[in-house]
């Protein structure tokens, strides 16, 4: 579990670093300018790290499934080699998805309009600036995003179906409570990340305004990376004790 938490933290750090420094620099200099190459680079790395997070969260769900449903086989099923292969697969899926997004964006022609109605180079806002047909690119986005959201989501749902079934068979209340608390943090992170991503990319472009898209993107670009350390660290008893002491002092 800690191996996946390390990778999730690393991805969240890189994920936020893709656009946050440039955004802060624009605020300070009051010049919201980015070059075409810079925009495509930002789009590629944003796609890479966001897809990586999808599959890391999926790997964490599988890890929880093995830990709760097959605890005696955990060391064998989640050996260092298996964990490394899961992460390698996650990064390979991210690489292929990011290459597809960036490749189709590079095919588009951009004319006079060069103002992106967004706070970073996201796929859909940049696509709207094209003066050529974007139907193929929109189809590519729908297919790639659909695969990278639906497949992990179904895997996570199936995993948690088995997990909940196993938890309900635990006789002691304390055991059930401990098992649920172990999974609850992951469920919260998954719901926020996949929910906001699906709202942004899997709805028809006519059904989502750019203002709604900005609000939705705040969740998967800023809120989730900020909340992940808090969500997962609250499982630690020392962190819980320190939080209780802090709240008691304030009261």
trRosetta pair geometry for C-beta under 8 A, 3 or more apart (Angstrom, degrees):
i j d omega theta_ij theta_ji phi_ij phi_ji
1 4 6.0 -62 -159 39 35 106
1 5 6.3 35 147 -20 69 108
1 60 7.1 72 -137 -140 72 86
1 63 5.6 151 -87 144 69 139
1 64 7.7 71 -101 -71 111 70
1 67 7.3 10 -53 -55 115 152
2 5 5.2 -49 -142 38 39 116
2 6 6.3 48 155 -25 66 98
3 6 5.9 -50 -155 29 28 113
3 7 6.8 22 150 -11 61 106
3 80 7.8 172 -92 -122 159 69
3 83 5.1 35 105 172 154 147
3 87 7.9 -105 147 -47 106 134
4 7 5.7 -54 -148 40 37 109
4 8 6.1 40 151 -23 68 105
4 56 6.0 154 -163 -172 92 89
4 59 5.6 -167 -117 105 130 110
4 60 4.7 167 140 -83 151 88
4 63 6.1 -138 -7 -15 150 158
4 83 7.2 -119 -53 -152 86 108
4 87 7.8 -159 -104 -76 70 103
5 8 5.5 -51 -142 37 32 113
5 9 6.3 34 156 -20 64 104
5 60 7.8 90 -61 -108 64 125
5 232 6.0 161 -131 171 120 158
6 9 5.9 -56 -150 36 28 110
6 10 6.4 28 151 -19 63 107
7 10 5.5 -52 -146 37 34 114
7 11 6.2 34 155 -19 66 105
7 56 5.5 -155 111 -129 114 132
7 87 5.7 -135 -108 -122 162 124
7 90 7.9 93 154 75 144 153
8 11 5.8 -54 -147 37 30 110
8 12 6.3 31 154 -20 64 106
8 53 7.0 82 -136 -130 76 80
8 56 5.2 167 -83 139 81 139
8 57 7.4 90 -109 -68 120 67
8 60 7.2 14 -55 -52 136 138
8 228 6.4 -145 145 179 116 143
9 12 5.7 -53 -145 36 30 112
9 13 6.4 33 154 -21 63 105
9 228 7.2 -172 -92 117 64 126
9 229 6.9 71 -113 -82 103 92
10 13 5.8 -55 -151 34 30 112
10 14 6.4 22 155 -11 65 108
11 14 5.8 -58 -146 43 31 106
11 15 5.7 41 153 -31 67 111
11 49 5.4 159 -167 -159 85 91
11 52 5.1 -154 -128 107 134 122
11 53 5.2 170 134 -75 141 84
11 56 6.2 -166 4 -2 156 157
12 15 5.3 -51 -138 34 28 120
12 16 6.4 23 163 -13 63 105
12 53 7.3 86 -69 -100 69 125
12 224 7.7 -134 -121 118 111 82
12 225 3.9 154 -162 -135 101 93
12 228 5.6 -138 -83 45 158 148
12 229 7.9 -160 93 -37 159 89
13 16 6.4 -60 -151 38 24 103
13 17 6.3 21 153 -19 61 115
13 225 7.7 159 -58 -164 32 123
14 17 5.5 -62 -145 40 31 113
14 18 6.9 52 153 -44 63 89
14 45 7.5 -115 159 176 101 111
14 49 5.3 -162 103 -105 104 140
15 18 6.2 -40 -168 -1 29 114
15 46 7.5 81 -151 -132 68 56
15 49 4.0 -170 -89 137 80 138
15 50 6.7 110 -133 -66 115 62
15 53 6.7 21 -75 -44 148 131
15 221 7.4 -154 152 -142 102 59
15 225 5.8 -164 82 -82 122 137
16 19 7.7 -89 -171 49 37 74
16 20 5.0 16 164 -19 79 135
16 221 7.3 124 -104 173 65 69
16 222 7.2 91 -117 -107 103 55
16 225 5.0 -171 -52 119 115 165
17 20 6.2 -60 -108 40 28 106
17 21 6.5 23 -159 -14 65 108
18 42 5.9 121 167 -150 95 73
18 45 4.7 -175 -120 107 119 114
18 46 5.0 161 134 -73 157 73
18 49 6.5 -155 -38 22 135 140
18 120 7.6 81 113 -170 95 148
19 22 5.8 -69 -158 48 48 109
19 23 5.6 49 150 -27 81 112
19 42 6.0 81 -84 -161 86 119
19 46 6.7 32 -34 -83 114 118
19 119 7.5 102 158 122 132 83
19 120 3.8 -14 -142 -114 146 145
19 121 7.6 -165 -103 26 117 71
19 221 7.1 -20 51 -169 133 131
20 23 5.6 -59 -141 38 30 113
20 24 6.2 27 162 -17 67 106
21 24 5.9 -58 -146 38 29 108
21 25 6.2 29 155 -20 64 108
22 25 5.6 -55 -147 37 31 113
22 26 6.4 34 153 -21 64 104
22 34 6.6 42 -178 -94 138 118
22 38 7.7 145 -116 169 147 124
22 42 7.2 -56 17 -98 159 137
22 120 7.4 106 79 -116 121 95
23 26 5.7 -53 -152 33 31 113
23 27 6.7 34 149 -21 62 102
23 119 5.9 41 -121 166 124 101
23 120 6.5 -57 -66 -71 113 97
24 27 5.5 -50 -151 32 36 114
24 28 6.5 31 153 -16 66 105
25 28 5.8 -55 -148 38 33 108
25 29 6.0 8 163 3 69 114
26 29 6.3 -64 -131 53 26 94
26 30 7.4 79 170 -98 56 12
26 31 6.3 -116 -137 75 68 49
26 32 4.8 62 -163 -100 128 61
26 33 7.5 168 -112 24 102 52
27 30 7.4 11 -177 -72 24 53
34 38 4.7 -130 -177 96 89 124
34 39 5.1 114 121 -65 118 86
34 42 7.2 -25 -175 -5 148 145
34 121 6.7 -122 102 -48 154 116
35 38 4.2 95 54 7 83 106
35 39 6.8 -144 93 -9 43 85
36 39 5.7 -54 -149 33 29 113
36 40 6.5 24 156 -14 64 106
36 110 7.6 -174 -117 49 119 145
37 40 5.9 -56 -147 39 31 107
37 41 6.2 33 153 -20 65 108
38 41 5.7 -55 -146 37 30 113
38 42 6.2 32 155 -20 65 106
38 121 8.0 161 118 -23 70 147
39 42 5.7 -54 -148 36 29 112
39 43 6.3 30 153 -20 63 107
39 116 7.7 170 -131 -49 131 149
39 121 4.1 154 -159 -99 79 150
39 126 6.6 147 166 -114 123 134
40 43 5.5 -51 -145 36 32 114
40 44 6.4 37 154 -23 64 102
40 102 6.1 93 -173 -149 91 101
40 105 6.6 174 -121 106 91 126
40 106 6.6 59 -133 -78 139 91
40 121 7.5 -99 -57 152 24 155
41 44 5.8 -52 -150 31 31 111
41 45 6.5 16 160 -7 65 107
42 45 6.4 -63 -146 43 28 100
42 46 6.0 30 157 -21 65 112
42 120 6.3 -136 158 -179 135 100
42 121 4.5 107 86 41 120 121
43 46 5.8 -56 -143 37 26 113
43 47 6.3 26 158 -18 63 108
43 101 6.8 -142 153 129 103 115
43 102 6.0 144 104 -97 106 86
43 105 6.3 -32 125 44 159 173
43 121 4.7 -83 -58 122 90 112
43 122 7.4 137 -114 -128 87 13
43 123 6.5 112 -153 -79 112 65
43 126 6.6 -49 -86 6 139 161
44 47 5.9 -62 -154 37 27 108
44 48 6.2 27 152 -22 65 109
44 98 5.2 81 -165 173 67 110
44 99 7.8 40 -139 -81 103 42
44 101 7.4 167 -107 83 53 104
44 102 4.4 17 -89 -73 93 142
45 48 5.3 -48 -141 35 36 116
45 49 6.2 24 164 -10 68 106
45 98 7.5 48 -82 -149 19 143
46 49 6.5 -63 -145 42 24 98
46 50 6.1 19 160 -16 63 115
46 120 7.0 144 -82 132 150 131
46 121 7.3 -180 4 80 144 80
46 122 7.1 -107 128 -104 158 59
46 221 8.0 -16 -147 -112 111 110
47 50 6.0 -62 -140 40 25 107
47 51 6.1 19 164 -13 65 111
47 94 7.6 153 130 -170 69 76
47 97 6.1 -149 162 120 107 91
47 98 3.9 147 100 -112 110 78
47 101 4.6 -165 -114 49 161 151
47 102 6.9 -148 32 -39 148 90
47 123 7.2 76 -78 -59 111 116
48 51 6.4 -65 -151 39 22 103
48 52 6.3 25 152 -23 61 110
48 94 4.8 78 -161 158 60 107
48 95 6.5 31 -127 -87 102 45
48 97 7.7 156 -99 76 45 90
48 98 3.9 -3 -67 -62 75 155
49 52 5.3 -48 -143 34 35 119
49 53 6.5 40 156 -24 64 100
49 94 7.2 61 -71 -163 18 139
50 53 5.8 -50 -153 30 32 112
50 54 7.0 42 146 -25 60 98
50 197 7.3 151 179 -110 120 131
50 220 6.9 55 -134 152 114 120
51 54 5.5 -43 -157 22 40 118
51 55 7.0 23 154 -7 67 103
51 93 6.1 -143 154 120 116 88
51 94 4.0 160 90 -115 107 72
51 97 4.4 151 -100 67 164 146
51 98 6.5 -137 19 -44 135 86
51 148 5.1 -62 -130 -153 94 148
52 55 6.3 -69 -157 43 33 99
52 56 6.1 31 152 -20 71 110
52 90 5.5 79 -148 150 66 101
52 91 6.0 22 -113 -96 108 58
52 93 7.9 149 -91 76 49 89
52 94 4.0 2 -60 -75 77 153
53 56 5.6 -53 -139 38 34 112
53 57 6.2 36 160 -19 66 105
53 193 6.5 -125 133 -163 124 148
54 57 6.2 -65 -159 36 23 108
54 58 6.6 21 147 -18 62 109
54 148 5.2 93 84 171 171 91
54 149 6.8 -99 -131 -89 136 49
54 152 4.9 -169 168 -3 94 165
54 193 7.6 -169 -90 137 62 125
54 194 7.4 97 -122 -89 88 91
54 197 7.9 -100 -84 77 109 174
55 58 5.1 -47 -145 36 41 117
55 59 6.3 47 152 -22 67 99
55 86 7.9 -174 154 171 101 79
55 89 6.9 -139 172 110 144 85
55 90 3.5 -180 102 -124 126 89
55 93 5.5 117 -48 59 152 140
55 94 7.1 -122 20 -45 126 94
55 148 7.8 -69 -45 -150 91 87
55 152 6.2 -125 -88 -92 51 128
56 59 5.6 -49 -148 34 34 113
56 60 6.5 37 150 -21 63 103
56 87 7.3 34 -101 -115 88 76
56 90 5.5 74 -58 -154 67 159
57 60 5.6 -50 -149 33 33 115
57 61 6.7 38 149 -22 62 100
57 152 6.8 72 79 174 97 133
57 156 7.1 -12 132 -85 94 136
57 186 7.3 150 -156 -166 83 92
57 189 6.6 -153 -121 116 120 110
57 190 5.3 146 175 -96 132 87
57 193 6.6 -170 -53 66 163 150
57 194 7.8 -149 99 -43 155 106
58 61 5.6 -50 -154 30 35 113
58 62 6.7 34 149 -15 65 102
58 90 7.9 172 52 -100 105 106
58 152 4.1 -108 -68 -142 127 96
58 155 5.2 43 -152 87 112 133
58 156 5.9 -105 -115 -58 68 93
59 62 5.6 -52 -151 37 36 112
59 63 6.3 43 148 -24 66 104
59 83 7.8 101 175 -141 129 65
59 86 4.4 117 -124 161 128 131
59 87 7.1 17 -82 -69 176 60
59 90 6.4 -64 -27 -59 131 130
60 63 5.3 -48 -147 33 35 118
60 64 6.5 37 152 -19 64 100
60 186 5.7 -161 128 -132 122 130
61 64 5.7 -51 -151 35 33 110
61 65 6.4 39 148 -24 64 104
61 155 6.7 131 83 122 136 88
61 156 4.3 -144 -83 -121 172 76
61 159 4.4 120 150 77 104 154
61 160 6.6 -65 -156 -44 112 88
61 186 6.6 161 -82 154 70 138
61 190 7.3 54 -65 -79 119 148
62 65 5.3 -49 -149 32 35 117
62 66 6.5 32 155 -16 66 102
62 86 7.4 -154 65 -126 140 145
62 155 7.3 -30 -59 161 99 113
62 159 5.9 -109 -83 -109 48 144
63 66 6.1 -55 -150 36 30 106
63 67 6.3 28 153 -19 64 111
63 78 5.9 79 -125 -113 82 143
64 67 5.6 -57 -144 39 31 113
64 68 6.1 11 164 -5 68 113
64 159 7.0 94 71 153 95 122
64 160 7.9 15 96 -88 129 73
64 163 6.1 8 128 -103 103 144
64 182 6.8 159 -136 131 108 106
64 183 5.6 107 -173 -101 148 90
64 186 6.4 -136 -42 30 150 164
65 68 6.6 -70 -144 45 21 95
65 69 5.5 -14 176 14 65 123
65 70 7.9 24 135 17 69 93
65 159 4.2 -98 -61 -159 131 97
65 160 7.8 -100 -79 -62 95 38
65 162 5.8 53 -143 79 106 122
65 163 5.6 -101 -103 -62 65 99
66 69 6.7 -64 -115 54 19 89
66 70 5.3 -48 -155 58 60 100
66 71 8.0 125 146 -84 59 36
66 73 7.0 -100 -166 91 97 90
66 74 5.5 128 138 -114 101 72
66 77 4.7 -158 -147 102 139 139
66 78 5.5 155 92 -37 154 113
67 71 6.1 36 -175 -101 43 76
67 74 5.5 56 -102 -113 57 130
67 78 7.7 -7 -59 -5 82 151
67 182 7.8 -121 105 153 136 147
68 71 6.9 12 -121 -59 11 94
68 163 5.2 65 74 -136 146 86
68 166 5.3 138 139 94 100 141
68 167 6.8 -22 -178 -62 136 84
68 179 5.8 94 -125 -147 123 114
68 182 7.6 165 -69 85 117 140
68 183 7.7 -14 -42 -56 151 119
69 162 5.4 -4 -80 145 149 112
69 163 6.5 -98 -44 -93 104 55
69 166 4.8 -143 -96 -56 74 157
70 73 4.4 -30 155 45 113 110
70 74 6.7 159 105 -60 76 65
70 77 6.4 72 98 -11 131 155
71 74 5.4 -17 -156 -29 41 118
73 76 5.1 -64 -168 52 71 111
73 77 4.9 64 133 -22 96 112
74 77 6.0 -62 -132 45 25 102
74 78 5.6 -23 -178 27 67 111
75 78 7.1 -63 -117 60 16 77
75 79 6.8 54 162 -83 54 71
76 79 6.2 -12 -158 -47 26 104
77 82 6.7 -85 157 68 41 177
78 82 5.7 -123 -136 82 31 130
78 83 6.0 55 -175 -58 77 98
79 82 4.9 96 51 6 73 101
79 83 7.1 -141 94 -3 37 88
80 83 5.7 -57 -144 39 32 111
80 84 6.1 32 157 -20 66 107
81 84 5.8 -55 -146 37 29 111
81 85 6.3 29 154 -19 64 107
82 85 5.7 -56 -149 37 30 111
82 86 6.4 34 152 -21 64 104
83 86 5.7 -52 -150 33 32 113
83 87 6.6 27 153 -14 64 105
84 87 5.8 -57 -150 39 32 108
84 88 6.2 35 151 -21 66 106
85 88 5.5 -50 -142 37 33 114
85 89 6.3 36 155 -19 64 104
86 89 5.8 -54 -150 37 29 112
86 90 6.5 34 149 -24 62 104
87 90 5.4 -49 -149 31 36 116
87 91 6.5 29 155 -13 66 104
88 91 6.0 -58 -149 40 31 105
88 92 6.3 32 152 -20 65 108
89 92 5.6 -54 -143 37 31 112
89 93 6.3 33 157 -18 65 104
90 93 6.0 -57 -152 36 27 109
90 94 6.4 26 150 -18 63 109
91 94 5.4 -52 -145 38 35 115
91 95 6.2 41 153 -25 66 102
92 95 5.6 -48 -145 32 32 113
92 96 6.5 27 157 -14 64 105
93 96 6.0 -56 -147 39 30 107
93 97 6.2 26 156 -15 65 111
93 148 7.0 147 158 -108 115 100
94 97 5.9 -59 -144 41 28 109
94 98 6.0 25 160 -17 66 111
95 98 6.0 -58 -143 39 25 107
95 99 6.2 25 158 -19 62 109
96 99 5.8 -55 -146 37 28 112
96 100 6.4 31 154 -21 63 106
97 100 5.7 -54 -150 33 31 112
97 101 6.5 29 155 -16 65 105
97 144 5.2 136 -141 -175 88 116
97 147 7.9 -156 -98 78 115 113
97 148 5.7 43 -108 -61 154 143
98 101 5.8 -52 -146 37 33 110
98 102 6.1 23 159 -11 67 111
99 102 6.0 -60 -140 45 27 104
99 103 5.7 31 160 -24 65 113
100 103 5.9 -56 -140 37 23 112
100 104 6.5 16 164 -11 61 108
100 140 6.2 -160 161 180 104 116
100 144 5.3 174 97 -90 141 146
101 104 6.4 -67 -153 39 23 102
101 105 6.4 20 154 -17 63 112
101 123 5.9 -79 -162 -104 119 127
101 140 7.4 165 -98 130 48 114
101 141 6.9 69 -116 -100 89 77
101 144 6.5 -144 -60 92 87 162
102 105 5.6 -57 -146 38 33 112
102 106 6.3 35 155 -23 67 105
103 106 5.8 -55 -149 32 29 111
103 107 7.0 35 150 -25 60 101
104 107 5.6 -46 -156 23 38 118
104 108 7.5 46 148 -28 61 96
104 136 7.0 -148 -149 118 116 92
104 137 4.6 150 155 -118 117 84
104 140 4.7 179 -69 68 167 164
104 141 7.7 -140 85 -47 149 77
105 108 5.9 -46 -164 16 42 114
105 123 7.0 -120 -75 -136 126 77
105 126 6.5 23 -145 112 125 130
105 127 7.0 -98 -113 -81 89 82
105 137 6.8 98 -79 -142 50 132
107 137 7.2 -170 66 -73 112 111
108 127 6.9 -166 -72 -130 168 64
108 130 4.1 -72 -177 -111 125 132
108 132 5.9 -171 -151 55 68 109
108 134 6.6 18 -110 -100 126 87
108 137 6.3 -5 -60 -51 116 155
109 130 6.4 94 64 -155 49 86
109 131 5.9 -62 101 57 94 87
109 132 4.6 78 38 -15 100 122
110 113 7.6 -110 -170 71 85 71
110 114 7.0 85 160 -95 122 80
110 129 5.4 17 -130 125 107 106
110 130 5.9 -76 -85 -105 67 52
110 131 6.7 115 -140 2 26 91
111 131 3.9 32 -9 -22 120 148
112 131 7.9 68 19 -61 68 139
113 129 5.3 -153 105 -147 102 83
113 131 7.5 140 29 -63 103 98
114 129 6.7 73 -107 -159 34 138
115 129 7.8 170 56 -104 42 119
116 121 6.5 -76 -134 -101 167 61
116 125 5.2 79 -168 139 89 117
116 126 6.1 -14 -118 -84 117 65
116 129 6.7 -58 -90 -45 69 134
117 125 5.5 -146 63 -145 70 113
117 128 7.2 -34 30 75 111 144
117 210 4.7 9 121 173 124 162
118 121 7.5 132 85 -94 124 19
118 122 5.2 -106 164 23 164 109
118 125 3.8 -131 -18 -26 130 174
118 126 7.9 -69 32 -40 135 68
118 210 6.8 -116 -68 -167 83 109
118 213 7.3 -56 -102 110 109 116
118 214 6.3 -170 -127 -91 71 92
118 217 7.4 27 -153 43 113 164
119 214 6.8 90 -5 -139 101 106
120 221 7.5 173 30 -151 140 159
121 125 7.6 -142 -148 77 37 108
121 126 5.4 40 -163 -61 80 130
122 125 5.1 70 65 21 94 106
122 126 6.7 -178 78 -8 43 94
122 213 7.6 179 98 156 156 120
122 217 6.2 -72 -87 -117 154 152
123 126 6.3 -75 -155 40 21 105
123 127 6.1 21 157 -24 64 114
123 141 5.8 150 144 -117 142 128
123 201 7.6 41 62 -111 130 111
124 127 5.5 -54 -143 34 31 116
124 128 6.7 39 157 -28 63 100
124 141 7.2 114 -73 -171 81 165
124 200 7.4 -156 7 166 142 91
124 201 7.2 -160 -40 -106 124 71
124 205 6.7 -180 -150 -118 121 104
124 213 6.6 -117 80 -146 136 154
125 128 5.8 -50 -156 22 33 115
125 129 7.7 35 149 -22 59 98
125 210 6.3 85 -99 -131 99 114
125 213 7.2 171 -55 114 99 146
126 129 6.0 -52 -168 21 42 113
127 130 5.9 -32 -170 -3 48 116
127 134 5.2 107 177 -150 104 145
127 137 5.8 -174 -131 119 123 135
127 138 7.1 127 167 -73 152 78
127 141 7.6 -67 -53 -39 159 148
128 134 7.9 -57 -85 -19 34 169
128 210 7.9 -63 -4 -79 166 122
130 134 5.3 127 63 -68 140 110
130 137 7.8 113 -4 31 165 155
133 136 7.3 71 118 5 100 88
134 137 4.7 -60 -165 51 74 115
134 138 5.4 81 132 -31 89 99
135 138 5.8 -55 -146 35 28 111
135 139 6.4 29 154 -19 63 105
136 139 5.6 -54 -151 36 32 112
136 140 6.4 36 149 -21 65 104
137 140 5.5 -49 -148 34 34 114
137 141 6.5 37 152 -20 65 102
138 141 5.7 -50 -149 34 33 112
138 142 6.4 33 152 -19 64 106
138 205 6.7 -70 -135 -31 129 133
139 142 5.7 -54 -148 36 32 112
139 143 6.3 28 155 -17 66 107
140 143 5.9 -58 -146 38 29 107
140 144 6.0 17 163 -10 67 112
141 144 6.3 -60 -138 44 24 102
141 145 5.7 14 168 -8 64 117
141 201 6.4 -129 159 -161 104 105
142 145 6.3 -59 -134 46 19 103
142 146 5.7 26 160 -27 59 116
142 201 7.5 177 -101 159 49 86
142 202 7.1 103 -138 -122 75 57
143 146 5.7 -58 -144 35 22 115
143 147 6.5 21 158 -18 61 105
144 147 6.0 -54 -151 34 28 108
144 148 6.3 10 158 -5 64 114
145 148 5.9 -66 -142 49 30 102
145 149 5.9 14 162 -8 69 114
145 197 7.4 -159 -164 162 109 102
145 201 4.2 -109 177 139 163 141
145 202 6.4 -149 117 -66 119 80
146 149 6.3 -66 -139 44 22 98
146 150 5.3 4 174 -4 66 121
146 202 6.3 111 -89 -110 77 106
147 150 6.6 -55 -116 45 18 97
147 151 5.5 9 -176 -8 59 121
148 151 7.0 -28 -100 39 18 104
148 152 6.8 12 179 -2 46 116
149 152 6.6 -69 -151 46 21 101
149 153 5.9 20 158 -21 62 118
149 194 5.9 135 -152 -149 92 91
149 197 5.9 -167 -101 111 126 119
149 198 5.4 148 176 -80 151 89
149 201 7.5 163 -27 73 146 122
149 202 6.7 -107 64 -49 154 132
150 153 5.6 -60 -142 39 26 113
150 154 6.2 25 161 -18 65 107
151 154 6.1 -54 -145 36 26 108
151 155 6.4 27 155 -18 61 108
152 155 5.5 -58 -147 38 33 114
152 156 6.1 32 156 -19 69 106
152 194 7.4 -149 96 -98 112 128
153 156 5.8 -56 -148 37 29 110
153 157 6.2 30 154 -20 65 107
153 194 5.6 133 -87 -166 107 152
154 157 5.6 -53 -143 37 31 112
154 158 6.2 30 157 -17 65 106
155 158 6.0 -56 -147 38 27 108
155 159 6.2 29 153 -20 63 109
156 159 5.6 -55 -146 36 30 113
156 160 6.2 20 159 -11 66 109
156 190 5.8 170 -174 -155 160 152
157 160 6.1 -61 -146 43 27 103
157 161 6.3 38 150 -30 63 103
158 161 5.4 -48 -150 25 32 118
158 162 6.9 27 154 -11 63 100
159 162 6.1 -60 -160 38 32 105
159 163 6.2 31 146 -21 67 110
160 163 4.9 -48 -138 39 42 118
160 164 6.0 44 161 -21 71 100
160 183 6.9 128 -123 -172 100 137
160 187 7.1 88 -113 -93 149 107
161 164 6.2 -52 -146 35 24 106
161 165 6.5 26 152 -18 59 109
162 165 5.6 -57 -149 38 31 115
162 166 6.3 29 154 -18 66 106
163 166 5.8 -59 -152 37 30 108
163 167 6.2 29 152 -21 66 107
163 179 7.8 -177 176 168 94 112
163 183 6.1 132 149 -96 147 153
164 167 5.5 -52 -143 35 33 113
164 168 6.3 34 158 -21 65 104
165 168 6.1 -55 -150 33 27 110
165 169 7.0 23 152 -17 59 107
166 169 5.8 -61 -157 34 35 111
166 170 7.4 49 145 -36 64 92
166 179 7.9 -136 104 -172 94 153
167 170 5.7 -38 -164 5 42 116
167 176 5.5 99 175 -136 90 77
167 179 4.6 -173 -116 109 106 141
167 180 6.3 101 -164 -61 151 78
168 176 7.5 58 -97 -122 31 120
170 175 4.3 -138 170 110 132 120
170 176 4.9 174 78 -68 122 77
170 179 6.5 157 -11 -1 159 146
171 175 7.3 47 59 42 54 137
172 175 4.1 89 71 4 101 106
172 176 6.9 -169 94 -6 56 82
173 176 5.8 -55 -150 37 34 110
173 177 6.1 35 153 -21 67 108
174 177 5.7 -55 -146 37 30 112
174 178 6.3 30 156 -19 64 107
175 178 5.9 -55 -147 36 29 110
175 179 6.4 27 156 -17 64 108
176 179 5.8 -59 -149 38 30 110
176 180 6.2 27 156 -17 66 108
177 180 5.9 -56 -146 38 28 109
177 181 6.3 27 157 -19 64 108
178 181 5.9 -56 -146 37 29 110
178 182 6.5 36 153 -26 62 104
179 182 5.6 -52 -154 28 32 116
179 183 6.8 14 155 -6 64 109
180 183 6.1 -68 -152 44 33 101
180 184 5.9 44 155 -42 71 105
181 184 5.7 -40 -134 16 32 118
181 185 7.8 35 171 -19 56 93
181 235 6.6 142 148 -123 97 90
182 185 7.7 -70 176 22 24 100
182 235 7.0 78 -112 -140 48 135
183 186 5.7 -66 -162 43 49 110
183 187 5.9 50 147 -26 81 107
184 187 5.6 -56 -147 35 33 113
184 188 6.5 36 156 -22 67 103
185 188 5.9 -53 -153 31 31 112
185 189 6.7 27 153 -14 64 107
185 231 4.6 141 -159 157 94 90
185 232 5.3 124 156 -92 143 52
185 234 6.8 171 -97 60 124 100
185 235 5.7 -79 -23 -47 150 115
186 189 5.8 -57 -150 39 34 110
186 190 6.1 33 154 -19 68 109
187 190 5.8 -56 -145 39 29 111
187 191 6.1 31 157 -22 65 108
188 191 5.9 -57 -147 34 26 111
188 192 6.5 22 159 -15 63 108
188 227 7.9 -107 132 141 114 129
188 231 5.6 -156 84 -141 127 134
189 192 6.1 -59 -150 37 28 107
189 193 6.2 16 161 -11 65 115
189 224 6.6 99 -153 -154 75 97
189 227 7.3 -176 -102 104 80 105
189 228 5.7 66 -120 -107 126 82
189 231 5.6 163 -59 98 101 163
189 232 7.7 9 -46 -49 141 94
190 193 6.1 -65 -142 43 25 104
190 194 5.7 2 173 2 67 117
191 194 6.8 -60 -128 48 18 94
191 195 5.4 18 171 -21 58 124
192 195 6.2 -59 -133 39 14 110
192 196 6.3 4 171 -8 56 113
192 219 5.9 -143 -180 175 90 111
192 220 7.5 166 139 -83 79 66
192 223 6.6 -121 178 110 132 114
192 224 5.1 168 115 -91 120 99
192 227 7.1 19 68 66 173 146
193 196 6.7 -67 -150 39 18 100
193 197 6.3 12 158 -12 59 117
193 219 7.8 -167 -96 135 35 95
193 220 5.5 95 -141 -119 60 93
193 224 4.8 87 -79 -126 87 157
194 197 5.7 -61 -143 43 30 112
194 198 6.0 31 161 -21 68 109
195 198 6.1 -57 -146 36 24 107
195 199 6.4 25 156 -19 61 108
195 219 7.7 -56 84 129 92 151
196 199 5.7 -53 -148 35 32 114
196 200 6.4 29 156 -18 64 108
196 216 4.9 163 -164 -173 85 78
196 217 7.3 153 160 -85 115 22
196 219 3.7 -162 -90 82 160 130
196 220 4.5 -169 92 -35 124 100
196 224 7.6 -145 33 -36 138 123
197 200 5.9 -60 -150 36 30 109
197 201 6.1 -17 171 16 68 114
197 220 5.2 86 -60 -81 85 161
198 201 6.8 -78 -131 53 22 82
198 202 4.7 -26 -162 23 67 129
198 203 7.9 87 148 -29 63 82
199 202 7.5 -15 -54 45 10 88
199 203 6.4 4 -166 -14 43 123
199 208 7.4 134 158 -106 72 134
199 216 4.9 -144 96 -132 117 139
200 203 7.6 -154 128 25 4 100
200 208 6.9 138 -138 -177 39 163
200 213 5.6 93 -135 -139 90 79
200 216 4.5 177 -68 116 97 136
200 217 6.0 88 -104 -67 148 77
200 220 7.5 -102 1 19 142 135
203 207 4.8 -106 160 81 111 122
203 208 5.0 110 87 -36 126 116
204 207 4.5 86 65 0 88 108
204 208 7.5 164 83 1 49 86
205 208 6.6 -75 -148 47 32 91
208 212 5.2 -127 -162 85 76 124
208 213 5.5 90 151 -62 114 93
208 216 7.7 -35 -157 3 129 148
209 212 4.8 96 57 9 79 101
209 213 6.9 -138 100 -6 42 89
210 213 5.1 -52 -146 38 37 118
210 214 6.4 45 153 -27 67 97
211 214 5.8 -45 -151 27 32 112
211 215 6.9 31 151 -15 61 102
212 215 5.8 -55 -153 36 36 111
212 216 6.2 34 151 -17 68 108
213 216 5.6 -55 -144 40 32 111
213 217 6.0 30 158 -20 67 109
214 217 5.8 -57 -143 37 27 109
214 218 6.7 41 153 -32 61 97
215 218 5.8 -45 -159 16 32 116
215 219 7.8 33 147 -20 58 96
216 219 6.1 -52 -171 22 41 111
216 220 7.4 6 151 5 70 102
217 220 6.3 -67 -149 48 43 92
217 221 5.4 18 162 -3 79 121
218 221 6.4 -70 -129 51 21 96
218 222 5.3 -35 -169 37 64 117
218 223 6.1 64 135 -20 76 104
219 222 7.5 -48 -87 55 7 74
219 223 4.6 -37 -136 41 47 131
219 224 6.2 61 158 -29 64 95
220 223 7.5 -11 -40 49 20 90
220 224 5.5 7 -128 8 41 134
221 224 7.8 82 17 35 13 97
221 225 7.4 -28 164 3 30 118
222 225 6.6 -74 -151 43 20 101
222 226 6.1 10 163 -12 62 118
223 226 6.0 -69 -151 42 25 108
223 227 5.9 11 162 -12 67 117
224 227 5.9 -62 -135 43 27 104
224 228 6.2 44 163 -42 64 99
225 228 6.0 -37 -143 10 28 118
226 229 7.6 -64 179 28 32 97
226 230 7.5 11 141 1 63 115
227 230 5.4 -68 -157 48 49 110
227 231 5.4 52 150 -30 84 108
228 231 5.7 -52 -136 35 28 112
228 232 6.2 9 171 -4 64 110
229 232 6.5 -68 -144 46 24 97
229 233 5.7 16 165 -15 65 119
230 233 6.1 -60 -133 41 23 105
230 234 6.4 33 163 -33 61 105
231 234 6.4 -59 -162 19 21 112
232 235 6.2 -40 -174 12 46 113
233 236 5.5 -38 -171 16 58 116
233 239 4.8 167 155 -113 91 171
234 239 6.1 -120 -105 111 32 126
234 240 6.4 82 -166 -77 62 83
234 243 7.4 7 -121 -18 85 159
235 239 7.9 43 56 53 37 127
236 239 4.1 75 76 9 104 109
236 240 6.7 -173 92 -11 52 84
237 240 5.4 -52 -146 37 35 115
237 241 6.3 38 154 -21 67 104
238 241 5.7 -52 -148 35 31 112
238 242 6.4 30 154 -17 64 106
239 242 5.8 -54 -146 38 32 110
239 243 6.2 34 154 -20 65 107
240 243 5.7 -56 -148 36 29 112
240 244 6.4 30 154 -20 64 105
241 244 5.8 -53 -148 34 31 111
241 245 6.5 31 154 -18 64 105
242 245 5.7 -54 -149 36 32 112
242 246 6.4 34 153 -21 65 106
243 246 5.7 -54 -149 35 32 112
243 247 6.4 28 155 -15 66 107
244 247 5.9 -57 -147 39 30 108
244 248 6.2 31 155 -20 65 108
245 248 5.7 -56 -145 37 29 112
245 249 6.4 32 155 -22 64 105
246 249 5.9 -54 -152 32 29 112
246 250 6.7 26 153 -17 63 106
247 250 5.8 -55 -150 36 34 111
247 251 6.4 28 154 -15 66 108
248 251 5.8 -58 -146 40 32 108
